[in-house]
């Protein structure tokens, strides 16, 4: 693999995987003590239910975990279906104490002041349309922004307009080759195609050295490469289109 090049779906067919790598840990190992925001990007014909599973888990636990979904991008063709399914999953927090958190109270206040359109339920998560976190006061744990896009190029531009930096991107698309267009266009480090927040232990040594490396573990493809000055880690399931 040449330095700075991106692997396409056709090239993946002839890869020799390194099966002697260390075992994968159950969680991402990360020295950063700060919570890392993720952007979830759903294309038409993707597995909405699988993507929603991870989104809802994040919404229901706004202060837990190192990674949380701060922004969602949905392709226009599936916007209505996505909204209907998300509405059916929204419910009040199981931990009622979250509604007394200063961050939650401030987030609600900002949404009301902006007269923003939102998907929410009393005492539950807040998903706001067409605003960035900069406008919403920086309470990303309690507010998730939602944007609609038509093309991959537009999705890349929308991510760039968000005031948050996203170390993690979860891309849901039936074709890996198209997902790689976002890998090339976004400045993020970690890309999870048709999966979310997978462990990256297999890639640590190569990534820290700025090298290109490919491996397979438990039916997942793991890859790291330098591209335009950014070390990019990529994970996706092998053998089936959707997983995790």
ZAZAKE-728109 format. One record per residue (C-alpha): residue number from 1; residue in three letters; x, y negated, z. Coordinates in steps of 0.02 Angstrom, whole numbers. Example, Ala and Ser with C-alpha at 12.3 -4.5 7.8 and 13.67 -1.06 7.14 Angstrom:
BEGIN
<rec><vexvo>1</vexvo><bavo>ALA</bavo><u>615</u><v>225</v><w>390</w></rec>
<rec><vexvo>2</vexvo><bavo>SER</bavo><u>684</u><v>53</v><w>357</w></rec>
//
This chain:
BEGIN
<rec><vexvo>1</vexvo><bavo>UNK</bavo><u>0</u><v>0</v><w>0</w></rec>
<rec><vexvo>2</vexvo><bavo>UNK</bavo><u>76</u><v>-166</v><w>-49</w></rec>
<rec><vexvo>3</vexvo><bavo>UNK</bavo><u>87</u><v>-306</v><w>77</w></rec>
<rec><vexvo>4</vexvo><bavo>UNK</bavo><u>-64</u><v>-418</v><w>73</w></rec>
<rec><vexvo>5</vexvo><bavo>UNK</bavo><u>-168</u><v>-306</v><w>-41</w></rec>
<rec><vexvo>6</vexvo><bavo>UNK</bavo><u>-343</u><v>-246</v><w>-1</w></rec>
<rec><vexvo>7</vexvo><bavo>UNK</bavo><u>-399</u><v>-67</v><w>-17</w></rec>
<rec><vexvo>8</vexvo><bavo>UNK</bavo><u>-552</u><v>-40</v><w>-125</w></rec>
<rec><vexvo>9</vexvo><bavo>UNK</bavo><u>-674</u><v>104</v><w>-115</w></rec>
<rec><vexvo>10</vexvo><bavo>UNK</bavo><u>-594</u><v>187</v><w>-268</w></rec>
<rec><vexvo>11</vexvo><bavo>UNK</bavo><u>-422</u><v>184</v><w>-189</w></rec>
<rec><vexvo>12</vexvo><bavo>UNK</bavo><u>-489</u><v>266</v><w>-31</w></rec>
<rec><vexvo>13</vexvo><bavo>UNK</bavo><u>-522</u><v>429</v><w>-122</w></rec>
<rec><vexvo>14</vexvo><bavo>UNK</bavo><u>-338</u><v>477</v><w>-131</w></rec>
<rec><vexvo>15</vexvo><bavo>UNK</bavo><u>-274</u><v>418</v><w>38</w></rec>
<rec><vexvo>16</vexvo><bavo>UNK</bavo><u>-166</u><v>538</v><w>140</w></rec>
<rec><vexvo>17</vexvo><bavo>UNK</bavo><u>-220</u><v>516</v><w>320</w></rec>
<rec><vexvo>18</vexvo><bavo>UNK</bavo><u>-104</u><v>528</v><w>469</w></rec>
<rec><vexvo>19</vexvo><bavo>UNK</bavo><u>-191</u><v>653</v><w>583</w></rec>
<rec><vexvo>20</vexvo><bavo>UNK</bavo><u>-53</u><v>654</v><w>716</w></rec>
<rec><vexvo>21</vexvo><bavo>UNK</bavo><u>-95</u><v>485</v><w>788</w></rec>
<rec><vexvo>22</vexvo><bavo>UNK</bavo><u>-135</u><v>456</v><w>971</w></rec>
<rec><vexvo>23</vexvo><bavo>UNK</bavo><u>-311</u><v>491</v><w>1032</w></rec>
<rec><vexvo>24</vexvo><bavo>UNK</bavo><u>-436</u><v>350</v><w>1027</w></rec>
<rec><vexvo>25</vexvo><bavo>UNK</bavo><u>-487</u><v>271</v><w>1192</w></rec>
<rec><vexvo>26</vexvo><bavo>UNK</bavo><u>-671</u><v>245</v><w>1229</w></rec>
<rec><vexvo>27</vexvo><bavo>UNK</bavo><u>-657</u><v>55</v><w>1228</w></rec>
<rec><vexvo>28</vexvo><bavo>UNK</bavo><u>-555</u><v>-75</v><w>1137</w></rec>
<rec><vexvo>29</vexvo><bavo>UNK</bavo><u>-393</u><v>-109</v><w>1228</w></rec>
<rec><vexvo>30</vexvo><bavo>UNK</bavo><u>-367</u><v>-296</v><w>1234</w></rec>
<rec><vexvo>31</vexvo><bavo>UNK</bavo><u>-258</u><v>-410</v><w>1339</w></rec>
<rec><vexvo>32</vexvo><bavo>UNK</bavo><u>-376</u><v>-555</v><w>1315</w></rec>
<rec><vexvo>33</vexvo><bavo>UNK</bavo><u>-480</u><v>-579</v><w>1471</w></rec>
<rec><vexvo>34</vexvo><bavo>UNK</bavo><u>-604</u><v>-690</v><w>1381</w></rec>
<rec><vexvo>35</vexvo><bavo>UNK</bavo><u>-761</u><v>-619</v><w>1303</w></rec>
<rec><vexvo>36</vexvo><bavo>UNK</bavo><u>-749</u><v>-606</v><w>1115</w></rec>
<rec><vexvo>37</vexvo><bavo>UNK</bavo><u>-893</u><v>-664</v><w>1005</w></rec>
<rec><vexvo>38</vexvo><bavo>UNK</bavo><u>-944</u><v>-558</v><w>856</w></rec>
<rec><vexvo>39</vexvo><bavo>UNK</bavo><u>-1042</u><v>-598</v><w>700</w></rec>
<rec><vexvo>40</vexvo><bavo>UNK</bavo><u>-1163</u><v>-467</v><w>633</w></rec>
<rec><vexvo>41</vexvo><bavo>UNK</bavo><u>-1192</u><v>-474</v><w>444</w></rec>
<rec><vexvo>42</vexvo><bavo>UNK</bavo><u>-1333</u><v>-373</v><w>366</w></rec>
<rec><vexvo>43</vexvo><bavo>UNK</bavo><u>-1353</u><v>-349</v><w>179</w></rec>
<rec><vexvo>44</vexvo><bavo>UNK</bavo><u>-1504</u><v>-283</v><w>86</w></rec>
<rec><vexvo>45</vexvo><bavo>UNK</bavo><u>-1522</u><v>-92</v><w>87</w></rec>
<rec><vexvo>46</vexvo><bavo>UNK</bavo><u>-1418</u><v>-81</v><w>247</w></rec>
<rec><vexvo>47</vexvo><bavo>UNK</bavo><u>-1471</u><v>18</v><w>400</w></rec>
<rec><vexvo>48</vexvo><bavo>UNK</bavo><u>-1568</u><v>-117</v><w>493</w></rec>
<rec><vexvo>49</vexvo><bavo>UNK</bavo><u>-1613</u><v>-1</v><w>636</w></rec>
<rec><vexvo>50</vexvo><bavo>UNK</bavo><u>-1431</u><v>45</v><w>671</w></rec>
<rec><vexvo>51</vexvo><bavo>UNK</bavo><u>-1376</u><v>-137</v><w>666</w></rec>
<rec><vexvo>52</vexvo><bavo>UNK</bavo><u>-1522</u><v>-188</v><w>778</w></rec>
<rec><vexvo>53</vexvo><bavo>UNK</bavo><u>-1472</u><v>-57</v><w>906</w></rec>
<rec><vexvo>54</vexvo><bavo>UNK</bavo><u>-1307</u><v>-147</v><w>937</w></rec>
<rec><vexvo>55</vexvo><bavo>UNK</bavo><u>-1384</u><v>-320</v><w>927</w></rec>
<rec><vexvo>56</vexvo><bavo>UNK</bavo><u>-1520</u><v>-279</v><w>1054</w></rec>
<rec><vexvo>57</vexvo><bavo>UNK</bavo><u>-1392</u><v>-205</v><w>1174</w></rec>
<rec><vexvo>58</vexvo><bavo>UNK</bavo><u>-1295</u><v>-367</v><w>1166</w></rec>
<rec><vexvo>59</vexvo><bavo>UNK</bavo><u>-1451</u><v>-475</v><w>1187</w></rec>
<rec><vexvo>60</vexvo><bavo>UNK</bavo><u>-1510</u><v>-376</v><w>1338</w></rec>
<rec><vexvo>61</vexvo><bavo>UNK</bavo><u>-1341</u><v>-392</v><w>1425</w></rec>
<rec><vexvo>62</vexvo><bavo>UNK</bavo><u>-1283</u><v>-570</v><w>1387</w></rec>
<rec><vexvo>63</vexvo><bavo>UNK</bavo><u>-1145</u><v>-575</v><w>1517</w></rec>
<rec><vexvo>64</vexvo><bavo>UNK</bavo><u>-1079</u><v>-396</v><w>1504</w></rec>
<rec><vexvo>65</vexvo><bavo>UNK</bavo><u>-938</u><v>-326</v><w>1400</w></rec>
<rec><vexvo>66</vexvo><bavo>UNK</bavo><u>-789</u><v>-403</v><w>1314</w></rec>
<rec><vexvo>67</vexvo><bavo>UNK</bavo><u>-880</u><v>-416</v><w>1148</w></rec>
<rec><vexvo>68</vexvo><bavo>UNK</bavo><u>-1052</u><v>-490</v><w>1116</w></rec>
<rec><vexvo>69</vexvo><bavo>UNK</bavo><u>-1153</u><v>-536</v><w>962</w></rec>
<rec><vexvo>70</vexvo><bavo>UNK</bavo><u>-1154</u><v>-726</v><w>953</w></rec>
<rec><vexvo>71</vexvo><bavo>UNK</bavo><u>-1214</u><v>-748</v><w>773</w></rec>
<rec><vexvo>72</vexvo><bavo>UNK</bavo><u>-1316</u><v>-645</v><w>650</w></rec>
<rec><vexvo>73</vexvo><bavo>UNK</bavo><u>-1323</u><v>-667</v><w>461</w></rec>
<rec><vexvo>74</vexvo><bavo>UNK</bavo><u>-1463</u><v>-580</v><w>367</w></rec>
<rec><vexvo>75</vexvo><bavo>UNK</bavo><u>-1480</u><v>-568</v><w>178</w></rec>
<rec><vexvo>76</vexvo><bavo>UNK</bavo><u>-1636</u><v>-655</v><w>118</w></rec>
<rec><vexvo>77</vexvo><bavo>UNK</bavo><u>-1712</u><v>-498</v><w>42</w></rec>
<rec><vexvo>78</vexvo><bavo>UNK</bavo><u>-1728</u><v>-412</v><w>212</w></rec>
<rec><vexvo>79</vexvo><bavo>UNK</bavo><u>-1759</u><v>-565</v><w>321</w></rec>
<rec><vexvo>80</vexvo><bavo>UNK</bavo><u>-1943</u><v>-528</v><w>355</w></rec>
<rec><vexvo>81</vexvo><bavo>UNK</bavo><u>-1914</u><v>-344</v><w>392</w></rec>
<rec><vexvo>82</vexvo><bavo>UNK</bavo><u>-1770</u><v>-388</v><w>508</w></rec>
<rec><vexvo>83</vexvo><bavo>UNK</bavo><u>-1874</u><v>-519</v><w>600</w></rec>
<rec><vexvo>84</vexvo><bavo>UNK</bavo><u>-2021</u><v>-401</v><w>624</w></rec>
<rec><vexvo>85</vexvo><bavo>UNK</bavo><u>-1911</u><v>-264</v><w>694</w></rec>
<rec><vexvo>86</vexvo><bavo>UNK</bavo><u>-1814</u><v>-383</v><w>807</w></rec>
<rec><vexvo>87</vexvo><bavo>UNK</bavo><u>-1976</u><v>-455</v><w>878</w></rec>
<rec><vexvo>88</vexvo><bavo>UNK</bavo><u>-2033</u><v>-280</v><w>926</w></rec>
<rec><vexvo>89</vexvo><bavo>UNK</bavo><u>-1872</u><v>-255</v><w>1026</w></rec>
<rec><vexvo>90</vexvo><bavo>UNK</bavo><u>-1869</u><v>-420</v><w>1121</w></rec>
<rec><vexvo>91</vexvo><bavo>UNK</bavo><u>-1921</u><v>-408</v><w>1303</w></rec>
<rec><vexvo>92</vexvo><bavo>UNK</bavo><u>-1883</u><v>-497</v><w>1467</w></rec>
<rec><vexvo>93</vexvo><bavo>UNK</bavo><u>-1714</u><v>-462</v><w>1546</w></rec>
<rec><vexvo>94</vexvo><bavo>UNK</bavo><u>-1715</u><v>-310</v><w>1659</w></rec>
<rec><vexvo>95</vexvo><bavo>UNK</bavo><u>-1606</u><v>-414</v><w>1775</w></rec>
<rec><vexvo>96</vexvo><bavo>UNK</bavo><u>-1725</u><v>-557</v><w>1816</w></rec>
<rec><vexvo>97</vexvo><bavo>UNK</bavo><u>-1582</u><v>-650</v><w>1900</w></rec>
<rec><vexvo>98</vexvo><bavo>UNK</bavo><u>-1514</u><v>-695</v><w>1729</w></rec>
<rec><vexvo>99</vexvo><bavo>UNK</bavo><u>-1655</u><v>-819</v><w>1704</w></rec>
<rec><vexvo>100</vexvo><bavo>UNK</bavo><u>-1589</u><v>-917</v><w>1854</w></rec>
<rec><vexvo>101</vexvo><bavo>UNK</bavo><u>-1415</u><v>-929</v><w>1782</w></rec>
<rec><vexvo>102</vexvo><bavo>UNK</bavo><u>-1365</u><v>-1110</v><w>1745</w></rec>
<rec><vexvo>103</vexvo><bavo>UNK</bavo><u>-1309</u><v>-1059</v><w>1571</w></rec>
<rec><vexvo>104</vexvo><bavo>UNK</bavo><u>-1479</u><v>-984</v><w>1528</w></rec>
<rec><vexvo>105</vexvo><bavo>UNK</bavo><u>-1574</u><v>-1134</v><w>1596</w></rec>
<rec><vexvo>106</vexvo><bavo>UNK</bavo><u>-1464</u><v>-1254</v><w>1498</w></rec>
<rec><vexvo>107</vexvo><bavo>UNK</bavo><u>-1480</u><v>-1151</v><w>1340</w></rec>
<rec><vexvo>108</vexvo><bavo>UNK</bavo><u>-1671</u><v>-1155</v><w>1351</w></rec>
<rec><vexvo>109</vexvo><bavo>UNK</bavo><u>-1666</u><v>-1341</v><w>1381</w></rec>
<rec><vexvo>110</vexvo><bavo>UNK</bavo><u>-1556</u><v>-1371</v><w>1229</w></rec>
<rec><vexvo>111</vexvo><bavo>UNK</bavo><u>-1670</u><v>-1267</v><w>1117</w></rec>
<rec><vexvo>112</vexvo><bavo>UNK</bavo><u>-1821</u><v>-1369</v><w>1174</w></rec>
<rec><vexvo>113</vexvo><bavo>UNK</bavo><u>-1731</u><v>-1535</v><w>1148</w></rec>
<rec><vexvo>114</vexvo><bavo>UNK</bavo><u>-1682</u><v>-1485</v><w>972</w></rec>
<rec><vexvo>115</vexvo><bavo>UNK</bavo><u>-1858</u><v>-1422</v><w>937</w></rec>
<rec><vexvo>116</vexvo><bavo>UNK</bavo><u>-1770</u><v>-1271</v><w>862</w></rec>
<rec><vexvo>117</vexvo><bavo>UNK</bavo><u>-1863</u><v>-1124</v><w>788</w></rec>
<rec><vexvo>118</vexvo><bavo>UNK</bavo><u>-1823</u><v>-971</v><w>892</w></rec>
<rec><vexvo>119</vexvo><bavo>UNK</bavo><u>-1866</u><v>-790</v><w>920</w></rec>
<rec><vexvo>120</vexvo><bavo>UNK</bavo><u>-1884</u><v>-763</v><w>1107</w></rec>
<rec><vexvo>121</vexvo><bavo>UNK</bavo><u>-1994</u><v>-699</v><w>1247</w></rec>
<rec><vexvo>122</vexvo><bavo>UNK</bavo><u>-2018</u><v>-778</v><w>1419</w></rec>
<rec><vexvo>123</vexvo><bavo>UNK</bavo><u>-1872</u><v>-730</v><w>1530</w></rec>
<rec><vexvo>124</vexvo><bavo>UNK</bavo><u>-1781</u><v>-645</v><w>1388</w></rec>
<rec><vexvo>125</vexvo><bavo>UNK</bavo><u>-1651</u><v>-669</v><w>1250</w></rec>
<rec><vexvo>126</vexvo><bavo>UNK</bavo><u>-1650</u><v>-821</v><w>1135</w></rec>
<rec><vexvo>127</vexvo><bavo>UNK</bavo><u>-1616</u><v>-807</v><w>948</w></rec>
<rec><vexvo>128</vexvo><bavo>UNK</bavo><u>-1611</u><v>-977</v><w>863</w></rec>
<rec><vexvo>129</vexvo><bavo>UNK</bavo><u>-1630</u><v>-1011</v><w>677</w></rec>
<rec><vexvo>130</vexvo><bavo>UNK</bavo><u>-1512</u><v>-1119</v><w>574</w></rec>
<rec><vexvo>131</vexvo><bavo>UNK</bavo><u>-1416</u><v>-1205</v><w>714</w></rec>
<rec><vexvo>132</vexvo><bavo>UNK</bavo><u>-1234</u><v>-1179</v><w>759</w></rec>
<rec><vexvo>133</vexvo><bavo>UNK</bavo><u>-1170</u><v>-1150</v><w>935</w></rec>
<rec><vexvo>134</vexvo><bavo>UNK</bavo><u>-1096</u><v>-1324</v><w>935</w></rec>
<rec><vexvo>135</vexvo><bavo>UNK</bavo><u>-1273</u><v>-1396</v><w>930</w></rec>
<rec><vexvo>136</vexvo><bavo>UNK</bavo><u>-1334</u><v>-1276</v><w>1063</w></rec>
<rec><vexvo>137</vexvo><bavo>UNK</bavo><u>-1213</u><v>-1327</v><w>1199</w></rec>
<rec><vexvo>138</vexvo><bavo>UNK</bavo><u>-1089</u><v>-1184</v><w>1195</w></rec>
<rec><vexvo>139</vexvo><bavo>UNK</bavo><u>-1192</u><v>-1057</v><w>1295</w></rec>
<rec><vexvo>140</vexvo><bavo>UNK</bavo><u>-1156</u><v>-919</v><w>1170</w></rec>
<rec><vexvo>141</vexvo><bavo>UNK</bavo><u>-1189</u><v>-778</v><w>1293</w></rec>
<rec><vexvo>142</vexvo><bavo>UNK</bavo><u>-1370</u><v>-831</v><w>1311</w></rec>
<rec><vexvo>143</vexvo><bavo>UNK</bavo><u>-1405</u><v>-893</v><w>1135</w></rec>
<rec><vexvo>144</vexvo><bavo>UNK</bavo><u>-1381</u><v>-799</v><w>972</w></rec>
<rec><vexvo>145</vexvo><bavo>UNK</bavo><u>-1388</u><v>-899</v><w>811</w></rec>
<rec><vexvo>146</vexvo><bavo>UNK</bavo><u>-1474</u><v>-828</v><w>656</w></rec>
<rec><vexvo>147</vexvo><bavo>UNK</bavo><u>-1440</u><v>-880</v><w>476</w></rec>
<rec><vexvo>148</vexvo><bavo>UNK</bavo><u>-1503</u><v>-818</v><w>307</w></rec>
<rec><vexvo>149</vexvo><bavo>UNK</bavo><u>-1392</u><v>-796</v><w>154</w></rec>
<rec><vexvo>150</vexvo><bavo>UNK</bavo><u>-1409</u><v>-739</v><w>-26</w></rec>
<rec><vexvo>151</vexvo><bavo>UNK</bavo><u>-1231</u><v>-692</v><w>-79</w></rec>
<rec><vexvo>152</vexvo><bavo>UNK</bavo><u>-1072</u><v>-635</v><w>6</w></rec>
<rec><vexvo>153</vexvo><bavo>UNK</bavo><u>-993</u><v>-803</v><w>-39</w></rec>
<rec><vexvo>154</vexvo><bavo>UNK</bavo><u>-1133</u><v>-893</v><w>51</w></rec>
<rec><vexvo>155</vexvo><bavo>UNK</bavo><u>-1114</u><v>-779</v><w>203</w></rec>
<rec><vexvo>156</vexvo><bavo>UNK</bavo><u>-929</u><v>-821</v><w>212</w></rec>
<rec><vexvo>157</vexvo><bavo>UNK</bavo><u>-970</u><v>-1007</v><w>205</w></rec>
<rec><vexvo>158</vexvo><bavo>UNK</bavo><u>-1099</u><v>-992</v><w>344</w></rec>
<rec><vexvo>159</vexvo><bavo>UNK</bavo><u>-976</u><v>-906</v><w>459</w></rec>
<rec><vexvo>160</vexvo><bavo>UNK</bavo><u>-853</u><v>-1047</v><w>424</w></rec>
<rec><vexvo>161</vexvo><bavo>UNK</bavo><u>-982</u><v>-1176</v><w>478</w></rec>
<rec><vexvo>162</vexvo><bavo>UNK</bavo><u>-1005</u><v>-1097</v><w>649</w></rec>
<rec><vexvo>163</vexvo><bavo>UNK</bavo><u>-910</u><v>-1187</v><w>787</w></rec>
<rec><vexvo>164</vexvo><bavo>UNK</bavo><u>-856</u><v>-1020</v><w>863</w></rec>
<rec><vexvo>165</vexvo><bavo>UNK</bavo><u>-709</u><v>-918</v><w>802</w></rec>
<rec><vexvo>166</vexvo><bavo>UNK</bavo><u>-756</u><v>-736</v><w>777</w></rec>
<rec><vexvo>167</vexvo><bavo>UNK</bavo><u>-620</u><v>-607</v><w>811</w></rec>
<rec><vexvo>168</vexvo><bavo>UNK</bavo><u>-748</u><v>-470</v><w>771</w></rec>
<rec><vexvo>169</vexvo><bavo>UNK</bavo><u>-859</u><v>-446</v><w>619</w></rec>
<rec><vexvo>170</vexvo><bavo>UNK</bavo><u>-987</u><v>-306</v><w>599</w></rec>
<rec><vexvo>171</vexvo><bavo>UNK</bavo><u>-1038</u><v>-287</v><w>416</w></rec>
<rec><vexvo>172</vexvo><bavo>UNK</bavo><u>-1187</u><v>-180</v><w>367</w></rec>
<rec><vexvo>173</vexvo><bavo>UNK</bavo><u>-1186</u><v>-137</v><w>181</w></rec>
<rec><vexvo>174</vexvo><bavo>UNK</bavo><u>-1219</u><v>22</v><w>82</w></rec>
<rec><vexvo>175</vexvo><bavo>UNK</bavo><u>-1060</u><v>-6</v><w>-22</w></rec>
<rec><vexvo>176</vexvo><bavo>UNK</bavo><u>-890</u><v>-21</v><w>62</w></rec>
<rec><vexvo>177</vexvo><bavo>UNK</bavo><u>-815</u><v>-108</v><w>-89</w></rec>
<rec><vexvo>178</vexvo><bavo>UNK</bavo><u>-936</u><v>-254</v><w>-69</w></rec>
<rec><vexvo>179</vexvo><bavo>UNK</bavo><u>-900</u><v>-262</v><w>117</w></rec>
<rec><vexvo>180</vexvo><bavo>UNK</bavo><u>-716</u><v>-286</v><w>76</w></rec>
<rec><vexvo>181</vexvo><bavo>UNK</bavo><u>-760</u><v>-451</v><w>-8</w></rec>
<rec><vexvo>182</vexvo><bavo>UNK</bavo><u>-800</u><v>-517</v><w>166</w></rec>
<rec><vexvo>183</vexvo><bavo>UNK</bavo><u>-642</u><v>-440</v><w>237</w></rec>
<rec><vexvo>184</vexvo><bavo>UNK</bavo><u>-543</u><v>-541</v><w>110</w></rec>
<rec><vexvo>185</vexvo><bavo>UNK</bavo><u>-643</u><v>-701</v><w>132</w></rec>
<rec><vexvo>186</vexvo><bavo>UNK</bavo><u>-656</u><v>-713</v><w>322</w></rec>
<rec><vexvo>187</vexvo><bavo>UNK</bavo><u>-513</u><v>-758</v><w>440</w></rec>
<rec><vexvo>188</vexvo><bavo>UNK</bavo><u>-566</u><v>-636</v><w>576</w></rec>
<rec><vexvo>189</vexvo><bavo>UNK</bavo><u>-454</u><v>-495</v><w>640</w></rec>
<rec><vexvo>190</vexvo><bavo>UNK</bavo><u>-572</u><v>-348</v><w>667</w></rec>
<rec><vexvo>191</vexvo><bavo>UNK</bavo><u>-697</u><v>-283</v><w>540</w></rec>
<rec><vexvo>192</vexvo><bavo>UNK</bavo><u>-820</u><v>-144</v><w>578</w></rec>
<rec><vexvo>193</vexvo><bavo>UNK</bavo><u>-912</u><v>-85</v><w>422</w></rec>
<rec><vexvo>194</vexvo><bavo>UNK</bavo><u>-1076</u><v>6</v><w>461</w></rec>
<rec><vexvo>195</vexvo><bavo>UNK</bavo><u>-1023</u><v>19</v><w>643</w></rec>
<rec><vexvo>196</vexvo><bavo>UNK</bavo><u>-990</u><v>-96</v><w>789</w></rec>
<rec><vexvo>197</vexvo><bavo>UNK</bavo><u>-850</u><v>-127</v><w>914</w></rec>
<rec><vexvo>198</vexvo><bavo>UNK</bavo><u>-755</u><v>34</v><w>883</w></rec>
<rec><vexvo>199</vexvo><bavo>UNK</bavo><u>-591</u><v>66</v><w>978</w></rec>
<rec><vexvo>200</vexvo><bavo>UNK</bavo><u>-436</u><v>2</v><w>891</w></rec>
<rec><vexvo>201</vexvo><bavo>UNK</bavo><u>-302</u><v>97</v><w>987</w></rec>
<rec><vexvo>202</vexvo><bavo>UNK</bavo><u>-248</u><v>193</v><w>832</w></rec>
<rec><vexvo>203</vexvo><bavo>UNK</bavo><u>-198</u><v>31</v><w>748</w></rec>
<rec><vexvo>204</vexvo><bavo>UNK</bavo><u>-112</u><v>-59</v><w>892</w></rec>
<rec><vexvo>205</vexvo><bavo>UNK</bavo><u>70</u><v>-20</v><w>853</w></rec>
<rec><vexvo>206</vexvo><bavo>UNK</bavo><u>58</u><v>-57</v><w>667</w></rec>
<rec><vexvo>207</vexvo><bavo>UNK</bavo><u>-49</u><v>-212</v><w>693</w></rec>
<rec><vexvo>208</vexvo><bavo>UNK</bavo><u>69</u><v>-286</v><w>821</w></rec>
<rec><vexvo>209</vexvo><bavo>UNK</bavo><u>213</u><v>-257</v><w>700</w></rec>
<rec><vexvo>210</vexvo><bavo>UNK</bavo><u>120</u><v>-337</v><w>556</w></rec>
<rec><vexvo>211</vexvo><bavo>UNK</bavo><u>124</u><v>-178</v><w>453</w></rec>
<rec><vexvo>212</vexvo><bavo>UNK</bavo><u>-1</u><v>-87</v><w>342</w></rec>
<rec><vexvo>213</vexvo><bavo>UNK</bavo><u>-64</u><v>79</v><w>408</w></rec>
<rec><vexvo>214</vexvo><bavo>UNK</bavo><u>-208</u><v>198</v><w>375</w></rec>
<rec><vexvo>215</vexvo><bavo>UNK</bavo><u>-272</u><v>344</v><w>480</w></rec>
<rec><vexvo>216</vexvo><bavo>UNK</bavo><u>-428</u><v>447</v><w>511</w></rec>
<rec><vexvo>217</vexvo><bavo>UNK</bavo><u>-498</u><v>501</v><w>678</w></rec>
<rec><vexvo>218</vexvo><bavo>UNK</bavo><u>-663</u><v>585</v><w>719</w></rec>
<rec><vexvo>219</vexvo><bavo>UNK</bavo><u>-736</u><v>548</v><w>546</w></rec>
<rec><vexvo>220</vexvo><bavo>UNK</bavo><u>-689</u><v>365</v><w>550</w></rec>
<rec><vexvo>221</vexvo><bavo>UNK</bavo><u>-570</u><v>275</v><w>433</w></rec>
<rec><vexvo>222</vexvo><bavo>UNK</bavo><u>-448</u><v>159</v><w>525</w></rec>
<rec><vexvo>223</vexvo><bavo>UNK</bavo><u>-343</u><v>33</v><w>431</w></rec>
<rec><vexvo>224</vexvo><bavo>UNK</bavo><u>-236</u><v>-118</v><w>468</w></rec>
<rec><vexvo>225</vexvo><bavo>UNK</bavo><u>-149</u><v>-235</v><w>347</w></rec>
<rec><vexvo>226</vexvo><bavo>UNK</bavo><u>-79</u><v>-411</v><w>335</w></rec>
<rec><vexvo>227</vexvo><bavo>UNK</bavo><u>-181</u><v>-520</v><w>218</w></rec>
<rec><vexvo>228</vexvo><bavo>UNK</bavo><u>-151</u><v>-705</v><w>188</w></rec>
<rec><vexvo>229</vexvo><bavo>UNK</bavo><u>-63</u><v>-724</v><w>355</w></rec>
<rec><vexvo>230</vexvo><bavo>UNK</bavo><u>-195</u><v>-631</v><w>456</w></rec>
<rec><vexvo>231</vexvo><bavo>UNK</bavo><u>-177</u><v>-453</v><w>520</w></rec>
<rec><vexvo>232</vexvo><bavo>UNK</bavo><u>-342</u><v>-368</v><w>480</w></rec>
<rec><vexvo>233</vexvo><bavo>UNK</bavo><u>-406</u><v>-210</v><w>565</w></rec>
<rec><vexvo>234</vexvo><bavo>UNK</bavo><u>-544</u><v>-114</v><w>475</w></rec>
<rec><vexvo>235</vexvo><bavo>UNK</bavo><u>-650</u><v>33</v><w>534</w></rec>
<rec><vexvo>236</vexvo><bavo>UNK</bavo><u>-790</u><v>126</v><w>447</w></rec>
<rec><vexvo>237</vexvo><bavo>UNK</bavo><u>-869</u><v>300</v><w>454</w></rec>
<rec><vexvo>238</vexvo><bavo>UNK</bavo><u>-813</u><v>435</v><w>333</w></rec>
<rec><vexvo>239</vexvo><bavo>UNK</bavo><u>-934</u><v>565</v><w>264</w></rec>
<rec><vexvo>240</vexvo><bavo>UNK</bavo><u>-1093</u><v>467</v><w>294</w></rec>
<rec><vexvo>241</vexvo><bavo>UNK</bavo><u>-1142</u><v>289</v><w>252</w></rec>
<rec><vexvo>242</vexvo><bavo>UNK</bavo><u>-1199</u><v>237</v><w>425</w></rec>
<rec><vexvo>243</vexvo><bavo>UNK</bavo><u>-1137</u><v>281</v><w>598</w></rec>
<rec><vexvo>244</vexvo><bavo>UNK</bavo><u>-1114</u><v>216</v><w>775</w></rec>
//
